[in-house]
């Protein structure tokens, strides 16, 4: 899937991110929002 400027996409929980920048000339700019139930601890494993 190619996501263009102004578009959004949903990445399911517990799925390893596989995205990459297909452009060889333009930098990738990305904003990520994490949503969870109130009081749920946030943990993202470091590799």
N, C-alpha and C positions, 0 to 999 in steps of 0.2 A: 504494500500500500504506500502511496506517496501522499504526504500531507503537505499542503501548500499554505502559504501565509494566510492567517485568518481562520484556518480550519482547526478542528480539534479532533482528538481521538481518545478512546478509552482503552486502557491497558488493564486486563483482568488481574485480580489479586493472585499472588503465588505463582506468577508466570515470569520466567526470566526475560528481561528486556533484550530484544534482538535488533533494535533500531540502529541505524547509522546514517551518516550524511552522504548522500549520493553525489553531491556537487564537489567538483575539484577546485572551484573558484570562490564559492560563497560559504562563509562560516555558518554553522548551525546555531540558532538561538532557540532555546526551549525553556518553557516555564512548566514546572511540575507541581500539581496540587495533590496532596494525600488526604483522603477522606476516611474517617472512622467514627465509631460511636464515641460519645464523650467518656473520658476516663480510661479509654483503651491505651495501654502503653505503646509507644511507637518504637519499632525495632526493625532496622534494615541491616541484614548481615553484610559484613565487609569481607571481600575476597582478596 
